Amino acid sequence: MKTMSEETKRQIRQLTREKIRLEDLLQFTNHIATSKKLEDDLYEVKDTLDKLTNGVWFEDVSEQELQAERELKH
């Protein structure tokens, strides 16, 4: 079993944060052109995450970890 490098893990965390940010923005935008751009960006982030994790990506765990990080910062 191949283990992930720390750089890959860092990149996955960063992309997961970006994914959450884009989902939040998409949820609250009413402008069609802006929505399309956000959807395209979100697709790219998810695609990159899939490639980095070879399709094995535990979204729920990652989001829980990010939530815990946010709570620690505040």
MOCORFEN-V325660 format. One record per run of one state. SS is the DSSP state (H for helix, E for strand, C for the rest). FROM is the first residue (numbers start at 0). TO is the last residue. If there is no record, write none. Layout:
# MOCORFEN-V325660
SS/FROM/TO
SS/FROM/TO
This chain:
# MOCORFEN-V325660
C/0/4
H/5/27
C/28/30
H/31/52
C/53/57
H/58/72
C/73/73
